[in-house]
Amino acid sequence: MKHLRKLFALLMIASFMLAACGAPAAQETKAPEAPASQATEAPAAPAAEKVELVYWSMWNEGENQAKAIQTAIDAFEAPTRISPSK
């Protein structure tokens, strides 16, 4: 009888743990509908704002991977030209 109680307790604990690790139920969300007058307008572009990004790397400056990361950073920081669409 004691073994049955221990087995039942272990099964209950395991089921609670598995239920806690499960994904939450998906909820449907509906996007609010915009009035017809606003549907044709393009959204306003946000004002440009300077942002400082800080990253940590495990490579020293002279290593190949650090050079590759620096190349990616330089490409990211380069000014981009966006041609107007017709």
PDB file as gemmi writes it, atoms N, CA and C in Angstrom:
CRYST1    1.000    1.000    1.000  90.00  90.00  90.00 P 1                      
ATOM      1  N   MET A   1       0.821  -1.188   0.000  1.00  0.00           N  
ATOM      2  CA  MET A   1       0.000   0.000   0.000  1.00  0.00           C  
ATOM      3  C   MET A   1       0.873   1.262   0.000  1.00  0.00           C  
ATOM      4  N   LYS A   2       1.988   1.228   0.746  1.00  0.00           N  
ATOM      5  CA  LYS A   2       2.878   2.386   0.791  1.00  0.00           C  
ATOM      6  C   LYS A   2       3.482   2.658  -0.587  1.00  0.00           C  
ATOM      7  N   HIS A   3       3.795   1.589  -1.301  1.00  0.00           N  
ATOM      8  CA  HIS A   3       4.379   1.754  -2.631  1.00  0.00           C  
ATOM      9  C   HIS A   3       3.379   2.397  -3.591  1.00  0.00           C  
ATOM     10  N   LEU A   4       2.131   2.067  -3.423  1.00  0.00           N  
ATOM     11  CA  LEU A   4       1.086   2.631  -4.272  1.00  0.00           C  
ATOM     12  C   LEU A   4       0.941   4.126  -4.022  1.00  0.00           C  
ATOM     13  N   ARG A   5       1.025   4.527  -2.762  1.00  0.00           N  
ATOM     14  CA  ARG A   5       0.936   5.951  -2.427  1.00  0.00           C  
ATOM     15  C   ARG A   5       2.140   6.725  -2.985  1.00  0.00           C  
ATOM     16  N   LYS A   6       3.330   6.152  -2.862  1.00  0.00           N  
ATOM     17  CA  LYS A   6       4.526   6.803  -3.396  1.00  0.00           C  
ATOM     18  C   LYS A   6       4.445   6.918  -4.912  1.00  0.00           C  
ATOM     19  N   LEU A   7       3.967   5.860  -5.556  1.00  0.00           N  
ATOM     20  CA  LEU A   7       3.832   5.889  -7.005  1.00  0.00           C  
ATOM     21  C   LEU A   7       2.817   6.946  -7.431  1.00  0.00           C  
ATOM     22  N   PHE A   8       1.697   7.018  -6.708  1.00  0.00           N  
ATOM     23  CA  PHE A   8       0.683   8.020  -7.007  1.00  0.00           C  
ATOM     24  C   PHE A   8       1.229   9.432  -6.805  1.00  0.00           C  
ATOM     25  N   ALA A   9       1.983   9.659  -5.733  1.00  0.00           N  
ATOM     26  CA  ALA A   9       2.566  10.972  -5.466  1.00  0.00           C  
ATOM     27  C   ALA A   9       3.566  11.350  -6.553  1.00  0.00           C  
ATOM     28  N   LEU A  10       4.385  10.407  -6.968  1.00  0.00           N  
ATOM     29  CA  LEU A  10       5.349  10.677  -8.036  1.00  0.00           C  
ATOM     30  C   LEU A  10       4.644  10.981  -9.354  1.00  0.00           C  
ATOM     31  N   LEU A  11       3.586  10.270  -9.658  1.00  0.00           N  
ATOM     32  CA  LEU A  11       2.832  10.542 -10.880  1.00  0.00           C  
ATOM     33  C   LEU A  11       2.186  11.921 -10.832  1.00  0.00           C  
ATOM     34  N   MET A  12       1.672  12.319  -9.683  1.00  0.00           N  
ATOM     35  CA  MET A  12       1.068  13.642  -9.544  1.00  0.00           C  
ATOM     36  C   MET A  12       2.118  14.737  -9.726  1.00  0.00           C  
ATOM     37  N   ILE A  13       3.275  14.564  -9.108  1.00  0.00           N  
ATOM     38  CA  ILE A  13       4.352  15.556  -9.226  1.00  0.00           C  
ATOM     39  C   ILE A  13       4.812  15.654 -10.674  1.00  0.00           C  
ATOM     40  N   ALA A  14       4.971  14.493 -11.331  1.00  0.00           N  
ATOM     41  CA  ALA A  14       5.403  14.497 -12.726  1.00  0.00           C  
ATOM     42  C   ALA A  14       4.366  15.171 -13.616  1.00  0.00           C  
ATOM     43  N   SER A  15       3.090  14.932 -13.359  1.00  0.00           N  
ATOM     44  CA  SER A  15       2.064  15.555 -14.195  1.00  0.00           C  
ATOM     45  C   SER A  15       2.027  17.064 -13.979  1.00  0.00           C  
ATOM     46  N   PHE A  16       2.222  17.530 -12.749  1.00  0.00           N  
ATOM     47  CA  PHE A  16       2.265  18.971 -12.495  1.00  0.00           C  
ATOM     48  C   PHE A  16       3.470  19.611 -13.177  1.00  0.00           C  
ATOM     49  N   MET A  17       4.611  18.944 -13.132  1.00  0.00           N  
ATOM     50  CA  MET A  17       5.805  19.482 -13.768  1.00  0.00           C  
ATOM     51  C   MET A  17       5.632  19.551 -15.285  1.00  0.00           C  
ATOM     52  N   LEU A  18       5.052  18.529 -15.872  1.00  0.00           N  
ATOM     53  CA  LEU A  18       4.839  18.531 -17.319  1.00  0.00           C  
ATOM     54  C   LEU A  18       3.811  19.581 -17.720  1.00  0.00           C  
ATOM     55  N   ALA A  19       2.803  19.774 -16.895  1.00  0.00           N  
ATOM     56  CA  ALA A  19       1.803  20.800 -17.201  1.00  0.00           C  
ATOM     57  C   ALA A  19       2.404  22.197 -17.105  1.00  0.00           C  
ATOM     58  N   ALA A  20       3.312  22.401 -16.165  1.00  0.00           N  
ATOM     59  CA  ALA A  20       3.939  23.714 -15.997  1.00  0.00           C  
ATOM     60  C   ALA A  20       4.890  24.024 -17.144  1.00  0.00           C  
ATOM     61  N   CYS A  21       5.477  23.003 -17.751  1.00  0.00           N  
ATOM     62  CA  CYS A  21       6.418  23.217 -18.850  1.00  0.00           C  
ATOM     63  C   CYS A  21       5.734  23.336 -20.194  1.00  0.00           C  
ATOM     64  N   GLY A  22       4.461  23.105 -20.262  1.00  0.00           N  
ATOM     65  CA  GLY A  22       3.741  23.144 -21.532  1.00  0.00           C  
ATOM     66  C   GLY A  22       3.545  24.561 -22.026  1.00  0.00           C  
ATOM     67  N   ALA A  23       3.271  24.687 -23.308  1.00  0.00           N  
ATOM     68  CA  ALA A  23       3.020  25.996 -23.911  1.00  0.00           C  
ATOM     69  C   ALA A  23       1.621  26.468 -23.526  1.00  0.00           C  
ATOM     70  N   PRO A  24       1.449  27.774 -23.331  1.00  0.00           N  
ATOM     71  CA  PRO A  24       0.116  28.280 -23.000  1.00  0.00           C  
ATOM     72  C   PRO A  24      -0.814  28.138 -24.206  1.00  0.00           C  
ATOM     73  N   ALA A  25      -2.071  28.093 -23.929  1.00  0.00           N  
ATOM     74  CA  ALA A  25      -3.060  27.962 -25.001  1.00  0.00           C  
ATOM     75  C   ALA A  25      -3.024  29.199 -25.880  1.00  0.00           C  
ATOM     76  N   ALA A  26      -3.127  29.002 -27.185  1.00  0.00           N  
ATOM     77  CA  ALA A  26      -3.101  30.122 -28.125  1.00  0.00           C  
ATOM     78  C   ALA A  26      -4.407  30.899 -28.024  1.00  0.00           C  
ATOM     79  N   GLN A  27      -4.297  32.202 -27.961  1.00  0.00           N  
ATOM     80  CA  GLN A  27      -5.476  33.050 -27.901  1.00  0.00           C  
ATOM     81  C   GLN A  27      -5.568  33.833 -29.195  1.00  0.00           C  
ATOM     82  N   GLU A  28      -6.761  33.889 -29.735  1.00  0.00           N  
ATOM     83  CA  GLU A  28      -6.959  34.652 -30.956  1.00  0.00           C  
ATOM     84  C   GLU A  28      -7.083  36.128 -30.609  1.00  0.00           C  
ATOM     85  N   THR A  29      -6.323  36.936 -31.313  1.00  0.00           N  
ATOM     86  CA  THR A  29      -6.435  38.376 -31.123  1.00  0.00           C  
ATOM     87  C   THR A  29      -6.777  38.988 -32.461  1.00  0.00           C  
ATOM     88  N   LYS A  30      -7.738  39.851 -32.449  1.00  0.00           N  
ATOM     89  CA  LYS A  30      -8.139  40.520 -33.678  1.00  0.00           C  
ATOM     90  C   LYS A  30      -7.547  41.916 -33.697  1.00  0.00           C  
ATOM     91  N   ALA A  31      -6.984  42.268 -34.830  1.00  0.00           N  
ATOM     92  CA  ALA A  31      -6.425  43.614 -34.986  1.00  0.00           C  
ATOM     93  C   ALA A  31      -7.581  44.597 -35.127  1.00  0.00           C  
ATOM     94  N   PRO A  32      -7.472  45.743 -34.501  1.00  0.00           N  
ATOM     95  CA  PRO A  32      -8.549  46.726 -34.643  1.00  0.00           C  
ATOM     96  C   PRO A  32      -8.625  47.210 -36.087  1.00  0.00           C  
ATOM     97  N   GLU A  33      -9.831  47.340 -36.567  1.00  0.00           N  
ATOM     98  CA  GLU A  33     -10.020  47.782 -37.943  1.00  0.00           C  
ATOM     99  C   GLU A  33      -9.936  49.300 -38.010  1.00  0.00           C  
ATOM    100  N   ALA A  34      -9.164  49.786 -38.978  1.00  0.00           N  
ATOM    101  CA  ALA A  34      -9.006  51.224 -39.161  1.00  0.00           C  
ATOM    102  C   ALA A  34     -10.146  51.744 -40.026  1.00  0.00           C  
ATOM    103  N   PRO A  35     -10.585  52.958 -39.787  1.00  0.00           N  
ATOM    104  CA  PRO A  35     -11.607  53.539 -40.655  1.00  0.00           C  
ATOM    105  C   PRO A  35     -11.087  53.653 -42.088  1.00  0.00           C  
ATOM    106  N   ALA A  36     -11.998  53.736 -43.039  1.00  0.00           N  
ATOM    107  CA  ALA A  36     -11.629  53.771 -44.453  1.00  0.00           C  
ATOM    108  C   ALA A  36     -10.751  54.966 -44.783  1.00  0.00           C  
ATOM    109  N   SER A  37     -10.921  56.084 -44.075  1.00  0.00           N  
ATOM    110  CA  SER A  37     -10.115  57.267 -44.364  1.00  0.00           C  
ATOM    111  C   SER A  37      -8.655  57.068 -43.967  1.00  0.00           C  
ATOM    112  N   GLN A  38      -8.399  56.261 -42.964  1.00  0.00           N  
ATOM    113  CA  GLN A  38      -7.030  56.033 -42.510  1.00  0.00           C  
ATOM    114  C   GLN A  38      -6.371  54.871 -43.239  1.00  0.00           C  
ATOM    115  N   ALA A  39      -7.135  54.062 -43.920  1.00  0.00           N  
ATOM    116  CA  ALA A  39      -6.590  52.871 -44.563  1.00  0.00           C  
ATOM    117  C   ALA A  39      -5.641  53.218 -45.704  1.00  0.00           C  
ATOM    118  N   THR A  40      -5.831  54.364 -46.368  1.00  0.00           N  
ATOM    119  CA  THR A  40      -4.998  54.705 -47.511  1.00  0.00           C  
ATOM    120  C   THR A  40      -3.769  55.513 -47.129  1.00  0.00           C  
ATOM    121  N   GLU A  41      -3.723  56.027 -45.920  1.00  0.00           N  
ATOM    122  CA  GLU A  41      -2.593  56.852 -45.499  1.00  0.00           C  
ATOM    123  C   GLU A  41      -1.419  55.975 -45.075  1.00  0.00           C  
ATOM    124  N   ALA A  42      -0.222  56.395 -45.435  1.00  0.00           N  
ATOM    125  CA  ALA A  42       0.981  55.686 -45.024  1.00  0.00           C  
ATOM    126  C   ALA A  42       1.316  56.093 -43.597  1.00  0.00           C  
ATOM    127  N   PRO A  43       1.826  55.160 -42.791  1.00  0.00           N  
ATOM    128  CA  PRO A  43       2.186  55.514 -41.427  1.00  0.00           C  
ATOM    129  C   PRO A  43       3.346  56.499 -41.405  1.00  0.00           C  
ATOM    130  N   ALA A  44       3.334  57.382 -40.428  1.00  0.00           N  
ATOM    131  CA  ALA A  44       4.391  58.386 -40.315  1.00  0.00           C  
ATOM    132  C   ALA A  44       5.694  57.713 -39.898  1.00  0.00           C  
ATOM    133  N   ALA A  45       6.794  58.143 -40.502  1.00  0.00           N  
ATOM    134  CA  ALA A  45       8.102  57.588 -40.174  1.00  0.00           C  
ATOM    135  C   ALA A  45       8.567  58.161 -38.840  1.00  0.00           C  
ATOM    136  N   PRO A  46       9.102  57.322 -37.950  1.00  0.00           N  
ATOM    137  CA  PRO A  46       9.591  57.836 -36.670  1.00  0.00           C  
ATOM    138  C   PRO A  46      10.819  58.710 -36.870  1.00  0.00           C  
ATOM    139  N   ALA A  47      10.989  59.667 -35.994  1.00  0.00           N  
ATOM    140  CA  ALA A  47      12.137  60.557 -36.081  1.00  0.00           C  
ATOM    141  C   ALA A  47      13.418  59.766 -35.804  1.00  0.00           C  
ATOM    142  N   ALA A  48      14.472  60.103 -36.544  1.00  0.00           N  
ATOM    143  CA  ALA A  48      15.746  59.424 -36.348  1.00  0.00           C  
ATOM    144  C   ALA A  48      16.292  59.776 -34.971  1.00  0.00           C  
ATOM    145  N   GLU A  49      16.728  58.778 -34.284  1.00  0.00           N  
ATOM    146  CA  GLU A  49      17.206  58.969 -32.925  1.00  0.00           C  
ATOM    147  C   GLU A  49      18.505  58.189 -32.771  1.00  0.00           C  
ATOM    148  N   LYS A  50      19.512  58.827 -32.204  1.00  0.00           N  
ATOM    149  CA  LYS A  50      20.796  58.147 -32.031  1.00  0.00           C  
ATOM    150  C   LYS A  50      20.667  57.146 -30.886  1.00  0.00           C  
ATOM    151  N   VAL A  51      21.166  55.943 -31.152  1.00  0.00           N  
ATOM    152  CA  VAL A  51      21.127  54.875 -30.169  1.00  0.00           C  
ATOM    153  C   VAL A  51      22.524  54.298 -30.057  1.00  0.00           C  
ATOM    154  N   GLU A  52      22.961  54.046 -28.864  1.00  0.00           N  
ATOM    155  CA  GLU A  52      24.277  53.449 -28.655  1.00  0.00           C  
ATOM    156  C   GLU A  52      24.096  51.973 -28.340  1.00  0.00           C  
ATOM    157  N   LEU A  53      24.714  51.117 -29.143  1.00  0.00           N  
ATOM    158  CA  LEU A  53      24.674  49.686 -28.918  1.00  0.00           C  
ATOM    159  C   LEU A  53      25.993  49.244 -28.313  1.00  0.00           C  
ATOM    160  N   VAL A  54      25.907  48.429 -27.283  1.00  0.00           N  
ATOM    161  CA  VAL A  54      27.104  47.905 -26.624  1.00  0.00           C  
ATOM    162  C   VAL A  54      27.059  46.389 -26.747  1.00  0.00           C  
ATOM    163  N   TYR A  55      28.171  45.789 -27.154  1.00  0.00           N  
ATOM    164  CA  TYR A  55      28.219  44.337 -27.236  1.00  0.00           C  
ATOM    165  C   TYR A  55      29.482  43.835 -26.564  1.00  0.00           C  
ATOM    166  N   TRP A  56      29.416  42.609 -26.104  1.00  0.00           N  
ATOM    167  CA  TRP A  56      30.576  41.976 -25.493  1.00  0.00           C  
ATOM    168  C   TRP A  56      31.015  40.852 -26.404  1.00  0.00           C  
ATOM    169  N   SER A  57      32.293  40.700 -26.548  1.00  0.00           N  
ATOM    170  CA  SER A  57      32.834  39.666 -27.404  1.00  0.00           C  
ATOM    171  C   SER A  57      33.906  38.890 -26.656  1.00  0.00           C  
ATOM    172  N   MET A  58      34.027  37.616 -26.976  1.00  0.00           N  
ATOM    173  CA  MET A  58      35.053  36.814 -26.303  1.00  0.00           C  
ATOM    174  C   MET A  58      36.356  36.788 -27.100  1.00  0.00           C  
ATOM    175  N   TRP A  59      36.390  37.511 -28.223  1.00  0.00           N  
ATOM    176  CA  TRP A  59      37.590  37.533 -29.043  1.00  0.00           C  
ATOM    177  C   TRP A  59      38.365  38.829 -28.828  1.00  0.00           C  
ATOM    178  N   ASN A  60      39.682  38.740 -28.915  1.00  0.00           N  
ATOM    179  CA  ASN A  60      40.535  39.918 -28.816  1.00  0.00           C  
ATOM    180  C   ASN A  60      40.561  40.624 -30.165  1.00  0.00           C  
ATOM    181  N   GLU A  61      41.018  41.861 -30.181  1.00  0.00           N  
ATOM    182  CA  GLU A  61      40.960  42.678 -31.394  1.00  0.00           C  
ATOM    183  C   GLU A  61      41.733  42.082 -32.572  1.00  0.00           C  
ATOM    184  N   GLY A  62      42.819  41.407 -32.366  1.00  0.00           N  
ATOM    185  CA  GLY A  62      43.635  40.906 -33.467  1.00  0.00           C  
ATOM    186  C   GLY A  62      43.156  39.599 -34.069  1.00  0.00           C  
ATOM    187  N   GLU A  63      42.187  38.931 -33.447  1.00  0.00           N  
ATOM    188  CA  GLU A  63      41.761  37.618 -33.924  1.00  0.00           C  
ATOM    189  C   GLU A  63      40.845  37.735 -35.137  1.00  0.00           C  
ATOM    190  N   ASN A  64      40.806  36.663 -35.936  1.00  0.00           N  
ATOM    191  CA  ASN A  64      40.025  36.675 -37.175  1.00  0.00           C  
ATOM    192  C   ASN A  64      38.538  36.898 -36.930  1.00  0.00           C  
ATOM    193  N   GLN A  65      37.983  36.260 -35.909  1.00  0.00           N  
ATOM    194  CA  GLN A  65      36.556  36.421 -35.646  1.00  0.00           C  
ATOM    195  C   GLN A  65      36.245  37.862 -35.226  1.00  0.00           C  
ATOM    196  N   ALA A  66      37.150  38.482 -34.476  1.00  0.00           N  
ATOM    197  CA  ALA A  66      36.946  39.881 -34.083  1.00  0.00           C  
ATOM    198  C   ALA A  66      36.982  40.786 -35.310  1.00  0.00           C  
ATOM    199  N   LYS A  67      37.845  40.478 -36.269  1.00  0.00           N  
ATOM    200  CA  LYS A  67      37.893  41.266 -37.509  1.00  0.00           C  
ATOM    201  C   LYS A  67      36.597  41.114 -38.296  1.00  0.00           C  
ATOM    202  N   ALA A  68      36.039  39.908 -38.321  1.00  0.00           N  
ATOM    203  CA  ALA A  68      34.779  39.674 -39.026  1.00  0.00           C  
ATOM    204  C   ALA A  68      33.642  40.431 -38.358  1.00  0.00           C  
ATOM    205  N   ILE A  69      33.621  40.444 -37.038  1.00  0.00           N  
ATOM    206  CA  ILE A  69      32.584  41.184 -36.312  1.00  0.00           C  
ATOM    207  C   ILE A  69      32.733  42.673 -36.568  1.00  0.00           C  
ATOM    208  N   GLN A  70      33.963  43.167 -36.568  1.00  0.00           N  
ATOM    209  CA  GLN A  70      34.175  44.592 -36.815  1.00  0.00           C  
ATOM    210  C   GLN A  70      33.744  44.975 -38.225  1.00  0.00           C  
ATOM    211  N   THR A  71      33.964  44.088 -39.193  1.00  0.00           N  
ATOM    212  CA  THR A  71      33.511  44.345 -40.557  1.00  0.00           C  
ATOM    213  C   THR A  71      31.988  44.447 -40.611  1.00  0.00           C  
ATOM    214  N   ALA A  72      31.308  43.574 -39.883  1.00  0.00           N  
ATOM    215  CA  ALA A  72      29.843  43.618 -39.839  1.00  0.00           C  
ATOM    216  C   ALA A  72      29.352  44.896 -39.162  1.00  0.00           C  
ATOM    217  N   ILE A  73      30.038  45.320 -38.116  1.00  0.00           N  
ATOM    218  CA  ILE A  73      29.663  46.559 -37.415  1.00  0.00           C  
ATOM    219  C   ILE A  73      29.844  47.758 -38.338  1.00  0.00           C  
ATOM    220  N   ASP A  74      30.966  47.790 -39.056  1.00  0.00           N  
ATOM    221  CA  ASP A  74      31.211  48.902 -39.980  1.00  0.00           C  
ATOM    222  C   ASP A  74      30.146  48.949 -41.082  1.00  0.00           C  
ATOM    223  N   ALA A  75      29.744  47.782 -41.580  1.00  0.00           N  
ATOM    224  CA  ALA A  75      28.708  47.739 -42.615  1.00  0.00           C  
ATOM    225  C   ALA A  75      27.367  48.193 -42.042  1.00  0.00           C  
ATOM    226  N   PHE A  76      27.100  47.848 -40.792  1.00  0.00           N  
ATOM    227  CA  PHE A  76      25.843  48.251 -40.150  1.00  0.00           C  
ATOM    228  C   PHE A  76      25.800  49.754 -39.931  1.00  0.00           C  
ATOM    229  N   GLU A  77      26.934  50.329 -39.545  1.00  0.00           N  
ATOM    230  CA  GLU A  77      26.976  51.755 -39.243  1.00  0.00           C  
ATOM    231  C   GLU A  77      27.104  52.626 -40.488  1.00  0.00           C  
ATOM    232  N   ALA A  78      27.400  52.036 -41.637  1.00  0.00           N  
ATOM    233  CA  ALA A  78      27.559  52.809 -42.865  1.00  0.00           C  
ATOM    234  C   ALA A  78      26.218  53.431 -43.239  1.00  0.00           C  
ATOM    235  N   PRO A  79      26.266  54.673 -43.718  1.00  0.00           N  
ATOM    236  CA  PRO A  79      25.005  55.306 -44.116  1.00  0.00           C  
ATOM    237  C   PRO A  79      24.414  54.567 -45.323  1.00  0.00           C  
ATOM    238  N   THR A  80      23.127  54.379 -45.286  1.00  0.00           N  
ATOM    239  CA  THR A  80      22.456  53.679 -46.391  1.00  0.00           C  
ATOM    240  C   THR A  80      21.694  54.682 -47.215  1.00  0.00           C  
ATOM    241  N   ARG A  81      21.624  54.419 -48.491  1.00  0.00           N  
ATOM    242  CA  ARG A  81      20.885  55.296 -49.399  1.00  0.00           C  
ATOM    243  C   ARG A  81      19.633  54.561 -49.826  1.00  0.00           C  
ATOM    244  N   ILE A  82      18.516  55.178 -49.590  1.00  0.00           N  
ATOM    245  CA  ILE A  82      17.246  54.582 -49.980  1.00  0.00           C  
ATOM    246  C   ILE A  82      16.702  55.403 -51.140  1.00  0.00           C  
ATOM    247  N   SER A  83      16.533  54.729 -52.271  1.00  0.00           N  
ATOM    248  CA  SER A  83      16.016  55.433 -53.439  1.00  0.00           C  
ATOM    249  C   SER A  83      14.504  55.539 -53.313  1.00  0.00           C  
ATOM    250  N   PRO A  84      13.962  56.684 -53.683  1.00  0.00           N  
ATOM    251  CA  PRO A  84      12.504  56.835 -53.599  1.00  0.00           C  
ATOM    252  C   PRO A  84      11.811  55.945 -54.609  1.00  0.00           C  
ATOM    253  N   SER A  85      10.739  55.338 -54.177  1.00  0.00           N  
ATOM    254  CA  SER A  85       9.986  54.471 -55.095  1.00  0.00           C  
ATOM    255  C   SER A  85       9.036  55.307 -55.942  1.00  0.00           C  
ATOM    256  N   LYS A  86       8.805  54.830 -57.129  1.00  0.00           N  
ATOM    257  CA  LYS A  86       7.933  55.568 -58.057  1.00  0.00           C  
ATOM    258  C   LYS A  86       6.546  55.009 -58.033  1.00  0.00           C  
TER     259      LYS A  86                                                      
END                                                                             
